[in-house]
Amino acid sequence: MTDDLLHRIDDTLRRATDSGALQPIRTEQTHVHDRGFDFTVRWVSSLALKDAARVNEAVRRDPNFNPFLPPDPQLTVGPLGERHLAVLNKFPVIERHLLIVTRTFEEQCAPLTLADFDALAMVMRDHGGLGFYNGGPDAGASQRHKHLQWIPGNGAATKLAPFTRGLASGPWPIVHPALPWRHCFVRIQPHFGGGALLSAFEAGCRALGVDSATDPMPPYNFLATLDWMVVIPRSCERHHDISVNALGFAGSLFVRHPEQIDTVRDIGPLRLLTAVAQPA
C-alpha cells in the first residue's frame, strides 16, 4: 500500500473532486511573528462558510451521524493494516490531508495502541510529513470515532522544525525553554516505525505525569515527524472563540472570521496556545 500511497491519494482526490465528494475549504492566510516563532493564520472565504453551514445543518438533524462508519467510498483511499483505513478529509484546508480511521468504532478519547501507530507509520515511513492527533473535543477533535491524521511535509507553517531547532538530540524527554505551555518533545529512536512512535508517546506522557493507558484519556494533542514527537496536554478547545487543534502547535492557526486575525495578533499566538493548553 505504501509504495503507491501518494498515487492512490491523488487518484482518489481527483475522482472525489470531480464527483463533488471532496469539498476543499478555500482560505486566505496571513503570517504572525511571535517571540521568534512564525505562525500562519488562515481564514475561510464567505463561500466556504456557506458550504460549511449546509453541512453543519445536515449533521445537526442526526446527532448520531458518524461519517467514518462507514466512510464515504469516494473518499476512501484504501486499507492501512487490518484495523485502519486511509480516508481523505472531506473538507481539506491542506491538499492530501489524510485521515487514518479505525475500521470499527473506537472513541477518540480511548488510549492509542500499537496498531494505531503502526497505521500512521505506514504512511510516514515512506512519505514523511506530519502526523497528529486531537485527543478528544477539548483538544480540537470534531468526531468521536478514533482517527489519526497526516499531512504532507510541504508546508512551512505546519512543521515541527521551528519548534525543535536547537533541541538536544538525546533520547530523553525534552522541554523547549521558549514555549510557555506544558509539553514534552521526545526524539524518535532508534528506527522509525509504529513501535518507535508508541515508545515516544509513552515517554512523553510519563514525563507529563499522564497515564497513556487511561480510558478515557484526558485531552491532549500529539504531533510527530520522522525525528520528533511532541505531546501537549490540553485544558480547553478554544480561547476568545478561536478553536485550536494540534496544528496550532505546528504553527498553523485557523479562524472563522477575518476580524479574528486581529484577535490572534492582539493576544499573540504563544499566549493563545498557552490558554488552550496548560501553562508551563
Residue frames as qw, qx, qy, qz and C-alpha x, y, z in Angstrom:
[[0.000, 0.884, 0.468, 0.000, 0.00, 0.00, 0.00],
 [0.307, -0.808, 0.027, 0.502, 2.69, 2.49, 0.99],
 [0.487, -0.097, 0.504, 0.706, 4.65, 2.24, -2.27],
 [0.090, 0.393, 0.552, 0.730, 1.81, 3.72, -4.29],
 [0.139, -0.621, -0.628, 0.449, 0.05, 5.59, -1.49],
 [0.008, 0.500, -0.029, -0.865, 0.56, 9.08, -2.94],
 [0.134, 0.001, -0.713, -0.688, -0.63, 7.85, -6.34],
 [0.209, -0.468, -0.855, -0.075, -3.74, 6.36, -4.77],
 [0.105, -0.596, -0.405, 0.685, -4.34, 9.51, -2.71],
 [0.069, 0.364, -0.281, -0.885, -4.11, 11.66, -5.84],
 [0.171, -0.162, -0.833, -0.500, -6.29, 9.30, -7.84],
 [0.191, -0.578, -0.766, 0.205, -8.93, 9.30, -5.10],
 [0.095, -0.539, -0.175, 0.819, -8.59, 13.06, -4.73],
 [0.090, 0.144, -0.513, -0.841, -9.15, 13.62, -8.44],
 [0.240, -0.341, -0.844, -0.338, -12.22, 11.38, -8.61],
 [0.228, -0.600, -0.648, 0.410, -13.70, 12.79, -5.39],
 [0.039, -0.420, 0.018, 0.906, -13.20, 16.35, -6.65],
 [0.163, -0.028, -0.657, -0.735, -14.89, 15.55, -9.96],
 [0.314, -0.441, -0.825, -0.161, -17.86, 13.97, -8.19],
 [0.280, -0.665, -0.009, -0.692, -18.19, 16.70, -5.57],
 [0.812, -0.423, -0.391, 0.095, -17.49, 14.29, -2.69],
 [0.585, -0.196, -0.189, 0.764, -14.40, 16.34, -1.81],
 [0.002, 0.925, 0.289, 0.247, -15.13, 19.92, -0.79],
 [0.575, 0.061, -0.240, 0.780, -11.89, 21.84, -0.21],
 [0.214, -0.877, -0.329, 0.276, -12.20, 24.80, 2.13],
 [0.467, 0.632, 0.049, 0.617, -10.95, 27.92, 0.38],
 [0.525, -0.721, -0.214, 0.399, -8.87, 30.06, 2.72],
 [0.317, 0.826, -0.188, 0.428, -6.82, 33.21, 2.80],
 [0.806, -0.382, -0.249, 0.376, -3.86, 33.48, 5.10],
 [0.079, 0.906, -0.243, 0.338, -1.54, 35.86, 6.82],
 [0.736, 0.067, -0.502, 0.450, 1.58, 35.46, 8.94],
 [0.426, -0.860, 0.053, -0.276, 2.11, 36.47, 12.55],
 [0.581, 0.348, -0.559, 0.479, 5.53, 36.56, 14.22],
 [0.621, -0.720, -0.005, -0.311, 5.71, 35.99, 17.97],
 [0.524, -0.712, 0.466, -0.039, 8.93, 35.92, 20.00],
 [0.131, -0.513, 0.804, 0.271, 10.99, 34.16, 17.38],
 [0.385, 0.195, 0.900, 0.060, 8.28, 31.85, 16.05],
 [0.271, 0.135, -0.397, -0.867, 6.33, 32.26, 12.81],
 [0.385, 0.323, 0.810, -0.301, 2.65, 31.33, 12.64],
 [0.120, -0.138, -0.610, -0.771, 0.24, 31.15, 9.72],
 [0.329, 0.332, 0.597, -0.652, -3.33, 32.26, 10.40],
 [0.028, -0.162, -0.776, -0.609, -5.91, 31.03, 7.88],
 [0.385, 0.329, 0.483, -0.714, -9.50, 32.21, 7.49],
 [0.385, 0.341, 0.825, 0.235, -12.25, 30.87, 5.27],
 [0.080, -0.093, -0.361, -0.924, -13.98, 32.74, 2.48],
 [0.525, 0.092, 0.300, -0.791, -17.70, 33.57, 2.72],
 [0.733, 0.198, -0.468, -0.453, -18.45, 30.89, 0.12],
 [0.446, 0.130, -0.858, 0.219, -16.75, 28.23, 2.21],
 [0.195, -0.012, 0.624, -0.757, -18.73, 29.38, 5.23],
 [0.690, 0.142, -0.050, -0.708, -21.96, 28.86, 3.29],
 [0.681, 0.194, -0.691, -0.149, -20.81, 25.37, 2.28],
 [0.223, 0.109, -0.829, 0.501, -19.92, 24.55, 5.87],
 [0.425, 0.005, 0.367, -0.828, -23.28, 25.85, 7.09],
 [0.771, 0.119, -0.340, -0.526, -25.12, 23.47, 4.76],
 [0.596, 0.146, -0.776, 0.147, -23.08, 20.53, 6.02],
 [0.012, 0.101, -0.693, 0.713, -23.49, 21.51, 9.67],
 [0.599, 0.009, 0.110, -0.793, -27.26, 21.80, 9.24],
 [0.791, 0.113, -0.522, -0.299, -27.43, 18.30, 7.73],
 [0.445, 0.143, -0.791, 0.395, -25.34, 16.86, 10.55],
 [0.226, -0.139, 0.495, -0.827, -27.45, 18.56, 13.23],
 [0.741, -0.057, -0.215, -0.634, -30.50, 16.64, 12.03],
 [0.937, -0.101, -0.335, -0.007, -28.90, 13.37, 13.18],
 [0.329, -0.834, 0.405, -0.182, -26.87, 13.71, 16.41],
 [0.815, -0.282, 0.499, 0.081, -25.55, 10.15, 15.97],
 [0.711, 0.695, -0.105, -0.019, -24.17, 10.78, 12.48],
 [0.622, -0.530, 0.474, 0.328, -20.76, 9.15, 12.06],
 [0.542, 0.736, -0.260, -0.312, -19.02, 9.93, 8.75],
 [0.078, 0.562, -0.822, -0.049, -16.49, 7.14, 9.35],
 [0.312, -0.006, 0.932, -0.185, -18.87, 4.21, 9.83],
 [0.794, 0.026, 0.268, 0.544, -18.61, 3.50, 7.02],
 [0.140, -0.554, 0.184, 0.799, -16.52, 6.23, 5.39],
 [0.591, 0.677, 0.014, -0.438, -17.62, 7.63, 2.04],
 [0.855, 0.075, 0.414, 0.302, -16.28, 5.15, -0.55],
 [0.508, 0.795, 0.093, 0.317, -15.48, 8.07, -2.87],
 [0.111, -0.900, 0.342, -0.247, -13.10, 9.42, -0.20],
 [0.846, -0.405, 0.347, 0.021, -11.62, 6.07, 0.87],
 [0.244, 0.736, -0.606, -0.180, -8.04, 5.56, -0.32],
 [0.785, 0.147, -0.599, -0.056, -7.64, 2.01, 1.00],
 [0.838, -0.506, -0.200, 0.046, -6.55, -0.17, 3.92],
 [0.143, 0.709, -0.564, 0.398, -3.72, 0.59, 6.32],
 [0.030, -0.194, 0.913, -0.358, -3.20, -2.74, 8.02],
 [0.217, -0.328, -0.911, -0.121, -6.05, -4.87, 9.32],
 [0.191, -0.606, -0.648, 0.421, -7.65, -2.30, 11.64],
 [0.016, -0.657, -0.074, 0.750, -7.47, 1.04, 9.81],
 [0.539, 0.633, 0.465, 0.304, -8.49, 2.76, 6.59],
 [0.267, -0.226, 0.128, 0.928, -6.92, 5.74, 4.85],
 [0.179, 0.767, 0.613, 0.065, -9.65, 8.28, 4.06],
 [0.266, 0.366, 0.099, 0.886, -9.38, 11.76, 2.54],
 [0.015, -0.429, -0.464, 0.775, -10.54, 14.65, 4.70],
 [0.287, 0.673, 0.656, 0.186, -13.81, 15.73, 3.07],
 [0.034, 0.985, 0.144, 0.092, -13.16, 19.42, 3.87],
 [0.772, -0.139, -0.037, 0.619, -9.39, 19.84, 3.50],
 [0.029, -0.969, 0.087, 0.228, -7.55, 23.09, 4.04],
 [0.169, -0.638, 0.691, 0.294, -4.30, 21.33, 3.09],
 [0.757, 0.364, -0.393, -0.374, -4.11, 19.15, -0.03],
 [0.647, 0.180, -0.738, 0.071, -3.69, 15.38, 0.52],
 [0.351, -0.391, 0.549, -0.650, -4.91, 15.69, 4.12],
 [0.592, -0.012, -0.787, -0.171, -5.39, 12.07, 5.16],
 [0.633, -0.434, 0.331, -0.550, -7.45, 10.60, 7.99],
 [0.354, 0.206, -0.910, 0.063, -6.36, 7.26, 9.44],
 [0.641, -0.255, 0.081, -0.719, -9.63, 5.80, 10.70],
 [0.295, -0.134, 0.923, -0.206, -10.31, 2.67, 12.73],
 [0.271, -0.106, -0.794, -0.534, -12.49, 0.22, 10.78],
 [0.427, -0.577, -0.696, -0.033, -14.73, -0.36, 13.81],
 [0.197, -0.861, -0.054, -0.465, -15.88, 2.32, 16.23],
 [0.627, -0.263, -0.424, 0.599, -13.47, 3.37, 18.95],
 [0.162, -0.950, -0.232, 0.131, -13.75, 6.56, 20.97],
 [0.435, 0.753, -0.179, 0.461, -11.37, 9.40, 20.13],
 [0.332, -0.761, 0.395, -0.394, -10.60, 9.57, 23.86],
 [0.985, -0.169, 0.042, 0.019, -9.64, 5.88, 24.03],
 [0.482, -0.643, 0.472, 0.363, -5.94, 5.09, 24.54],
 [0.554, 0.664, -0.421, -0.275, -3.81, 4.89, 21.42],
 [0.921, -0.159, 0.355, 0.018, -2.49, 1.44, 20.58],
 [0.418, -0.367, 0.646, 0.523, 0.42, -0.06, 18.69],
 [0.452, 0.466, 0.703, 0.289, -1.98, -0.75, 15.80],
 [0.140, 0.953, 0.224, -0.149, -2.83, 2.96, 15.64],
 [0.195, -0.810, 0.398, 0.384, 0.83, 3.93, 15.47],
 [0.540, -0.036, 0.742, 0.395, 1.60, 1.12, 13.01],
 [0.424, 0.714, 0.539, 0.141, -1.02, 2.54, 10.64],
 [0.025, 0.978, -0.056, -0.199, 0.42, 6.05, 10.94],
 [0.419, -0.568, 0.585, 0.398, 3.94, 4.71, 10.40],
 [0.627, 0.316, 0.652, 0.287, 2.83, 3.00, 7.17],
 [0.322, 0.908, 0.238, 0.123, 2.15, 6.46, 5.77],
 [0.162, -0.957, 0.221, 0.091, 5.05, 8.36, 7.31],
 [0.753, -0.329, 0.453, 0.345, 7.83, 5.82, 6.81],
 [0.589, 0.279, 0.507, 0.564, 7.93, 6.40, 3.05],
 [0.179, 0.733, 0.386, 0.531, 6.37, 9.85, 2.78],
 [0.288, 0.043, -0.341, 0.894, 7.49, 11.80, 5.87],
 [0.280, -0.599, -0.376, -0.649, 5.13, 14.65, 6.57],
 [0.162, -0.274, 0.531, -0.785, 3.40, 15.43, 9.84],
 [0.458, -0.368, -0.799, -0.126, 1.25, 13.01, 11.82],
 [0.121, -0.229, 0.399, -0.880, -1.00, 14.37, 14.53],
 [0.347, -0.415, -0.841, -0.025, -3.88, 13.58, 16.86],
 [0.297, -0.416, 0.118, -0.852, -6.61, 15.55, 18.58],
 [0.288, -0.105, -0.918, 0.254, -7.37, 13.60, 21.74],
 [0.080, -0.589, -0.741, 0.314, -10.99, 14.49, 22.36],
 [0.141, 0.852, 0.411, 0.293, -13.24, 17.53, 21.84],
 [0.331, -0.919, 0.020, 0.214, -11.26, 19.72, 24.24],
 [0.517, -0.407, 0.485, 0.576, -8.20, 19.04, 22.07],
 [0.244, 0.498, -0.349, -0.755, -9.92, 20.05, 18.82],
 [0.132, 0.079, 0.954, 0.258, -11.44, 16.74, 17.70],
 [0.459, 0.102, -0.103, -0.877, -14.63, 17.19, 15.70],
 [0.794, -0.004, -0.473, -0.382, -15.57, 13.47, 15.54],
 [0.708, -0.492, 0.418, -0.286, -15.85, 10.84, 18.27],
 [0.980, 0.183, 0.048, 0.058, -14.69, 7.99, 16.01],
 [0.586, -0.599, 0.338, 0.428, -10.96, 7.42, 16.53],
 [0.702, 0.650, 0.121, 0.265, -8.86, 8.86, 13.72],
 [0.513, -0.487, 0.194, 0.679, -5.25, 9.93, 13.44],
 [0.451, 0.874, 0.127, -0.124, -4.30, 12.47, 10.77],
 [0.646, -0.197, 0.363, 0.642, -1.47, 13.10, 8.32],
 [0.388, 0.903, 0.050, -0.179, -0.49, 15.95, 6.03],
 [0.800, 0.383, -0.039, 0.460, 2.45, 16.11, 3.60],
 [0.554, -0.584, -0.068, 0.589, 5.56, 17.93, 4.74],
 [0.446, 0.363, 0.325, 0.751, 5.48, 20.63, 2.09],
 [0.139, -0.870, -0.249, -0.402, 4.01, 23.46, 4.15],
 [0.372, 0.353, -0.470, 0.718, 6.46, 25.55, 6.16],
 [0.372, -0.423, 0.229, -0.793, 3.71, 26.58, 8.57],
 [0.900, -0.244, 0.029, -0.361, 2.84, 23.01, 9.54],
 [0.757, 0.276, -0.515, 0.291, 6.22, 21.63, 10.52],
 [0.715, -0.666, -0.154, 0.146, 7.83, 20.98, 13.88],
 [0.710, 0.257, -0.111, 0.646, 11.27, 22.17, 12.75],
 [0.021, 0.697, -0.112, 0.708, 10.86, 25.75, 14.09],
 [0.667, -0.629, 0.107, -0.384, 9.99, 24.27, 17.49],
 [0.960, -0.215, 0.055, 0.172, 12.66, 21.54, 17.55],
 [0.562, 0.661, -0.214, 0.450, 15.55, 23.58, 16.17],
 [0.047, 0.653, -0.500, 0.567, 18.35, 23.65, 18.72],
 [0.821, -0.426, 0.173, -0.339, 16.94, 20.94, 20.97],
 [0.283, -0.505, 0.815, 0.018, 19.33, 18.32, 22.28],
 [0.634, 0.264, -0.583, -0.435, 19.39, 15.07, 20.32],
 [0.056, -0.199, 0.933, -0.294, 19.34, 12.58, 23.18],
 [0.331, -0.284, -0.845, -0.308, 16.53, 10.03, 23.67],
 [0.148, -0.373, -0.693, 0.599, 15.24, 11.62, 26.90],
 [0.056, 0.833, 0.537, 0.117, 12.14, 13.82, 27.08],
 [0.369, 0.019, 0.008, 0.929, 12.92, 17.48, 26.41],
 [0.030, 0.850, 0.461, -0.253, 11.15, 20.73, 27.27],
 [0.423, 0.531, 0.176, 0.713, 11.67, 23.72, 24.95],
 [0.327, -0.365, -0.414, 0.767, 12.62, 26.65, 27.21],
 [0.056, 0.061, -0.156, -0.984, 10.89, 29.24, 24.99],
 [0.394, -0.340, -0.666, -0.534, 7.47, 27.58, 24.86],
 [0.226, -0.298, 0.450, -0.811, 5.17, 28.73, 27.68],
 [0.834, -0.149, -0.043, -0.530, 2.81, 25.73, 27.73],
 [0.645, -0.336, 0.682, -0.080, 3.29, 22.25, 29.22],
 [0.806, 0.498, -0.239, -0.212, 4.72, 19.89, 26.63],
 [0.638, -0.463, 0.586, 0.188, 7.32, 17.22, 26.09],
 [0.605, 0.627, -0.420, -0.255, 9.45, 16.58, 23.00],
 [0.783, -0.285, 0.550, 0.058, 10.83, 13.07, 22.52],
 [0.193, 0.556, -0.676, -0.443, 13.36, 12.01, 19.93],
 [0.937, 0.146, 0.072, -0.309, 12.08, 9.04, 17.91],
 [0.122, 0.594, -0.795, -0.018, 14.68, 6.29, 18.20],
 [0.403, -0.461, 0.521, 0.595, 16.25, 4.06, 17.15],
 [0.099, 0.077, 0.747, 0.653, 14.35, 3.29, 13.94],
 [0.430, 0.086, 0.038, -0.898, 11.15, 4.90, 12.75],
 [0.346, -0.170, -0.876, -0.290, 8.07, 2.69, 12.95],
 [0.562, -0.584, -0.355, -0.466, 4.93, 2.08, 14.94],
 [0.770, -0.397, -0.386, 0.318, 6.85, 0.77, 17.93],
 [0.434, 0.043, -0.147, 0.888, 9.14, 3.80, 17.99],
 [0.211, -0.476, -0.204, -0.829, 6.15, 6.14, 17.76],
 [0.701, -0.559, -0.395, -0.198, 4.39, 4.34, 20.61],
 [0.708, -0.246, -0.330, 0.574, 7.54, 4.39, 22.76],
 [0.211, 0.226, -0.031, 0.950, 7.98, 8.13, 22.16],
 [0.427, -0.543, -0.304, -0.656, 4.33, 8.77, 23.00],
 [0.768, -0.494, -0.402, 0.066, 4.52, 6.76, 26.22],
 [0.585, -0.087, -0.246, 0.768, 7.75, 8.53, 27.23],
 [0.009, -0.372, -0.090, -0.924, 6.18, 11.93, 26.60],
 [0.598, -0.569, -0.358, -0.436, 3.10, 11.02, 28.62],
 [0.762, -0.359, -0.399, 0.364, 5.20, 9.72, 31.53],
 [0.405, 0.084, -0.153, 0.898, 7.23, 12.91, 31.63],
 [0.236, -0.378, -0.135, -0.885, 4.00, 14.90, 31.82],
 [0.236, -0.035, 0.757, -0.609, 2.51, 12.69, 34.53],
 [0.714, 0.191, -0.069, -0.670, -0.13, 11.22, 32.22],
 [0.566, -0.074, 0.821, -0.020, -1.01, 7.52, 32.13],
 [0.264, 0.317, -0.575, -0.707, -1.08, 6.67, 28.41],
 [0.192, -0.162, -0.953, -0.166, -3.36, 3.69, 29.14],
 [0.210, 0.291, 0.545, -0.758, -6.08, 5.74, 30.89],
 [0.094, -0.307, -0.750, -0.578, -9.53, 5.21, 29.40],
 [0.527, 0.796, 0.161, 0.251, -10.76, 7.77, 28.67],
 [0.594, 0.046, -0.080, 0.799, -7.58, 9.75, 28.16],
 [0.074, -0.780, -0.225, 0.580, -7.52, 13.38, 29.34],
 [0.545, 0.828, 0.130, -0.007, -7.47, 15.85, 26.42],
 [0.482, -0.553, 0.429, 0.526, -4.15, 16.16, 24.60],
 [0.666, 0.710, -0.153, -0.171, -2.50, 16.60, 21.24],
 [0.656, -0.379, 0.478, 0.444, 0.48, 14.86, 19.76],
 [0.568, 0.780, -0.174, -0.197, 2.40, 15.72, 16.62],
 [0.762, -0.312, 0.490, 0.286, 5.12, 13.60, 15.03],
 [0.480, 0.734, -0.405, -0.258, 7.70, 13.79, 12.28],
 [0.887, 0.216, -0.392, 0.115, 10.25, 11.14, 11.31],
 [0.450, 0.358, -0.525, 0.627, 12.54, 12.56, 14.02],
 [0.038, -0.108, 0.532, -0.839, 10.44, 14.03, 16.82],
 [0.326, -0.595, -0.695, -0.238, 7.20, 13.67, 18.71],
 [0.038, -0.199, 0.383, -0.901, 5.66, 16.29, 20.98],
 [0.317, -0.528, -0.788, -0.017, 2.84, 15.65, 23.45],
 [0.050, -0.253, 0.143, -0.956, 0.76, 18.58, 24.75],
 [0.062, -0.469, -0.822, 0.317, -1.89, 18.29, 27.49],
 [0.070, -0.439, -0.356, -0.822, -4.94, 20.45, 26.78],
 [0.053, 0.224, 0.625, -0.746, -7.29, 22.40, 29.03],
 [0.455, 0.605, 0.421, -0.499, -9.93, 23.54, 26.53],
 [0.633, 0.409, 0.554, 0.355, -10.75, 23.64, 22.82],
 [0.296, 0.707, 0.256, 0.589, -10.93, 27.42, 22.27],
 [0.354, -0.491, -0.272, 0.748, -9.94, 30.82, 23.62],
 [0.151, 0.501, -0.036, -0.851, -11.69, 34.07, 22.66],
 [0.757, 0.464, 0.278, -0.366, -13.86, 31.92, 20.36],
 [0.430, 0.649, -0.591, -0.210, -10.78, 30.74, 18.41],
 [0.975, -0.116, 0.152, -0.110, -10.67, 26.97, 18.13],
 [0.071, 0.717, -0.690, -0.064, -7.25, 25.30, 18.24],
 [0.998, -0.002, 0.003, -0.069, -6.35, 21.77, 17.20],
 [0.833, -0.298, 0.209, 0.418, -2.98, 20.02, 17.05],
 [0.606, 0.509, 0.200, 0.577, -1.82, 22.00, 14.01],
 [0.152, -0.966, 0.000, -0.207, -1.77, 25.15, 16.13],
 [0.644, -0.663, 0.339, 0.175, 1.26, 23.68, 17.89],
 [0.699, 0.082, 0.437, 0.560, 2.95, 23.30, 14.49],
 [0.180, -0.295, 0.154, 0.926, 2.42, 26.97, 13.67],
 [0.134, -0.246, -0.634, -0.721, -0.93, 26.83, 11.85],
 [0.163, 0.330, 0.622, -0.691, -3.98, 28.57, 13.34],
 [0.017, -0.387, -0.742, -0.547, -7.46, 28.67, 11.85],
 [0.150, 0.309, 0.421, -0.840, -10.12, 31.36, 12.36],
 [0.304, 0.540, 0.780, 0.087, -13.68, 31.57, 11.06],
 [0.161, 0.944, 0.287, 0.005, -13.82, 35.33, 10.60],
 [0.586, 0.526, -0.103, 0.608, -11.19, 37.72, 9.22],
 [0.217, -0.826, 0.159, -0.495, -11.52, 40.06, 12.19],
 [0.878, -0.475, 0.065, 0.019, -10.27, 37.23, 14.41],
 [0.750, 0.354, -0.152, 0.537, -6.86, 37.63, 12.80],
 [0.004, 0.703, -0.235, 0.672, -6.54, 40.87, 14.78],
 [0.773, -0.557, 0.098, -0.286, -7.57, 38.93, 17.90],
 [0.948, -0.011, -0.067, 0.312, -4.73, 36.47, 17.29],
 [0.456, 0.544, -0.183, 0.680, -2.31, 39.37, 16.82],
 [0.317, -0.722, 0.159, -0.594, -3.55, 41.13, 19.97],
 [0.883, -0.439, 0.112, -0.122, -3.39, 38.01, 22.14],
 [0.041, 0.664, -0.741, -0.090, -0.26, 36.64, 20.47],
 [0.805, 0.119, -0.524, -0.250, -0.13, 33.05, 19.18],
 [0.397, 0.183, -0.797, 0.417, 2.02, 31.87, 22.08],
 [0.277, -0.051, 0.536, -0.796, -0.45, 33.23, 24.68],
 [0.741, 0.089, -0.173, -0.642, -3.36, 31.79, 22.69],
 [0.721, 0.151, -0.676, -0.034, -1.80, 28.33, 22.64],
 [0.161, 0.157, -0.753, 0.618, -0.95, 28.54, 26.33],
 [0.485, -0.060, 0.264, -0.831, -4.58, 29.41, 27.11],
 [0.866, 0.079, -0.200, -0.452, -5.88, 26.23, 25.45],
 [0.684, 0.189, -0.664, 0.236, -3.02, 24.03, 26.68],
 [0.667, -0.689, -0.246, 0.144, -1.70, 24.28, 30.24],
 [0.059, 0.936, -0.303, 0.170, 0.74, 26.95, 31.43],
 [0.730, 0.256, -0.522, 0.358, 4.27, 25.68, 31.92]]
